[in-house]
Structure formats: structure tokens, C-alpha cells
Amino acid sequence: MLLLLISLFFVAPLVAVVALLWSEGIMLPFEKKKAEYPPFMPSIKYPNQIAGWIETIVALIGTRAPFVVYEGMKKLPQGYPWIVTGKFPNKSPSGCGYAVADVHIAKEILTSPHSRKSVMYDGVDFLTCGFQNIFTANGHRWRHARKFVAPAFSSNHIKRMNRICAEHLEHFINTTLDKYAEEGKAFDVSEEMVTLTLAIISEAAFEYPMSRKEMREFTHNLEVAAKTFVIMNPLHQKFPWLFPAVWRARHAAKNLQALAYRMMDNYRAVHKDKKEHEFRDDTIISRIVNNPNYTCDDERAADIAIFMAAGHDTTAYSISWSLIEIFRTRPAELTEFRNKIAEMPDRDDWRRVTELQYMIKEAMRVYPALAMGTVRDVGVEITYQHGKEKVVLPKDSIYFINLFPMFRNPEYYDDPDEYRPSRWANPKTEEAHIPFSIGSRNCIGQTLANAELSTVLSVLCARYDFELVQEGYPEFFSTLTPCKYMMKPTKLF
């Protein structure tokens, strides 16, 4: 009996402490991983140790997540491909996840026929009231939605997208930007660009004029729902009625669904007499509403909500980061762009100027909106030879394709932390720049995003000068947000 008490009060706590230290990488496990498997992520907290599951989870969900992963990658041995094993609880057989910032490995994963959207995205379905959407679905549900909506993003619609974008940009300039310039006041870059982008995408993609009130409610509801559902607390899943945060998130998701229904109702009211042959190559809302493969309008509403959520902030923040970097560093390309457009009477040609494209591309490299990229489950083992290093990627594992460290990988970019648009005149490599991902599940809306980026930034860089009067900070939650950056505009003409 005495021995039992001793074991309960002394041995058991000791075992628990050892297990915790082991899991945190302070004490290493006795069994060694195969040499070919990617090494564990180096710990930022403990030198010469591996990151434990708590540190790994913080790295994945913290507001500094892309920077933490980047710092971990930089600790890998020189010449080793940028891929590490992360310890965190998950449903895969290995019980680990793998952070990938090597473009060749990323392409193997993203283009593999055995690659599928990860179970890590299951929480996103709660954003759409429990219905799968084009972002999370696999199989027939994903294929029919993607195939039917794809024509809405064809090059045939670029002129229409540019026209709508130019109209909303001119409205923003006349009602907002000129006022800031006249009064000598600064504005929050990301806030204004989110409002502008929502106005553009709601009309260009959904033929729906969002009011300012709807825009505020949309961004609020999306934030409330996403912070609870995107990274789902297991306790929230098992006992949702115990947590007020879950109640609020469900109400917010219902509000997002209600907006999607208003968009569908508006479309049907405007086009009630339209014939079937007239919508084949029309807008996103047309393609979704008239797709007969959906089983109900709740599925249609799910895809509309996801397109709105995924399409507005990524573009808005890419515009914001471009403005911040262009006018913080004032590269030679800005002057060259302005000199060239002085001889271009057609403003539509401004967005095609090479120097402008270099500045945009470089901003999207240094601060990619989707900094943590995408997550995939792969059903087969992948073997990759990187010089003398052989890397084996276990099957049925979770892979995080991290764009932030990939775009700052010194193997692909000299002085990777420096904003230098001129690097694209003679790039060390082009293949590592994949801001819209690759493969069959790449970003379907990239044509609309590129059209908006080029149109907005060409006009703003031409007609205004901007002073960065307050340095903000980058914050990550699903997207890399430029927070509290304040810029003061000066009108040039």
C-alpha cells in the first residue's frame, strides 16, 4: 500500500513532467526518426532543441505565425530543403504536420492526384452554416462548382471587370481620397482598401450594390465567425452550447448566409426573364444561381459567402501592402512608371506598364496576403531528392504550404527580406513565386484579383503621392493584415 501511495504522489507526477518535456522538445524521444524524414521544427524558445506541440500550435495560430515559421526555417542546416516536421495533435496517422517552404516539394504536393483539401479546413464549413463549399469540398461537389463557375473568370470578362473597378475607384477618389488630400489628413490604408474592394467585388462578381452598412456588417460577421470556426476548439465542437462565443459565431454565420440570399434574390429579380443561353458566360452570381448541380440554395449561398470572404481581403491587403512598400521605399520603378505613363493618353494602358507589375509582384512576395498558404492531405508517400539530401514525405499526412517563408527562401531570392522590384527584371527564379497557388485547386479568382490590383495601383501611383505617417504592424489571422498603417495623400493632378 505504501509503495502504491509513493507511486501515486511521486512517480506519476515525475512521469507527467518527463512526458511534457518530451513533447515540448526539451527532452528528445528515445526512438529516432528515419533520417530521410524532414527534421522537427527547431525551437525558437529553446536553443538546439525541437519545437514541442504547444510551441508548434502557437506558431500555426498566433498573429505572428508566418514570421515564427520563417525563423524556424532559417535554423535548418544550409543546403537542406525548407521543410520541417511540426508536432501537434491531429487526425493523421503520423500525428505530425509538415511545413513546406520549398517550391519543388510544394509543387509535388499541390499537383499530386492524391492531394486533397485537408481535414484542417473542416471548421470552415461552420462559416457557411454547416454546408460544404467550393473551398472545402472534394469530389463531385467541388468539381461541378469549379467547372460551372470558371467561365466567369475568363479573359472575356477582364474589360468588364476593369470598367467596374475604374468606376468604383473614381468614386472613392472623388468622395474620400480627395477629401483626405484637401484636409491634409491621413487614412488607415487597409480599412479604406477593404471598403473599396468590397464595393468592386460585390458588383463585378455578384451584380449587387453593397451599402456601407452591409459592408461593415459583413466584415464584422466574418471576423466573429472566423475566429471561432476556422481553427476549431475541440471543446467548442463537443459542447457548443456551453460557449457564448459559439453562439455569437453561429449568429454571425447566419448573417453571412442571409447576405448571400439577398444577392441571389436580387439577381433573380433583375434577371427573371433571362433565357438560359444568355447566362452561360456571365458573372459569378449567374453561374452559381443557374448551376443545376446544386441540391439546394443553401449550397449556393455557401459558395457565394466563401467567394466574398476569400476574394475581398486578400486583394485589399495586397493593394495595401503594395502602397505601403512603394511609398516607404520609393523605388526607381515608381519614377520610371510615372515617366512612361506621361506619354500614354489611354489610362487603360497604365496597368500594363512593366515597372508597375514589378512593384506589385515584389510587394506580393514580401508580404503575401495568404502568408501561411494552403493545407493539403496527401494519400501517397512522396520522395524528393534535393542535391545530396533525400526527403521522404509520409503518406496520409498534413502539409502546410507556407508562402511567407517560401517567398523569403534565400535559395530563390537574394536579400529576401528587402523590397526590391528591380529583381524581377532579371530574376534568379520565377517558379518560386506562386501567390495564387498552382494545380487544379489554385485560386480561381486570380484574373479578377490581378485586374483590380493593376487598375487601382496604376491610378493611385500616377495621380497621388503618399506619405507613410504612421508605421503599423503586420498581423496574421488567415490573411496577413497591415494594421494601423496611416498614409497621407497628396494629389499630383
Secondary structure, 3 states (H helix, E strand, C coil): CHHHHHHHHHHHHHHHHHHHHHHCCCCCCCCCCCCCCCCECECCCCCCCECCHHHHHHHHHCCCHHHHHHHHHHCCCCCCCCEEEEECCCCCCCCEEEEECCHHHHHHHHHCCCEEECHHHCCHHHHCCCCCCCCCCCHHHHHHHHHHHHHHHCHHHHHHHHHHHHHHHHHHHHHHHHHHHHHCCCEEHHHHHHHHHHHHHHHHHHCCCCCHHHHHHHHHHHHHHHHHHCCCCHHHHHCHHHCHHHHHHHHHHHHHHHHHHHHHHHHHHHCCCCCHHHCCCCCHHHHHHCCCCCCCHHHHHHHHHHHHHHHHHHHHHHHHHHHHHHHHHCCHHHHHHHHHHCCCCCHHHHHHCHHHHHHHHHHHHHCCCCCCCEEEEECCCEEEEECCEEEEECCCEEEEECHHHHCCCCCCCCCCCCCCHHHHHCCCCCCCCCCCCCCCCCCCCHHHHHHHHHHHHHHHHHHEEEEEEECCEEEECCCEEEECCEEEEEECC
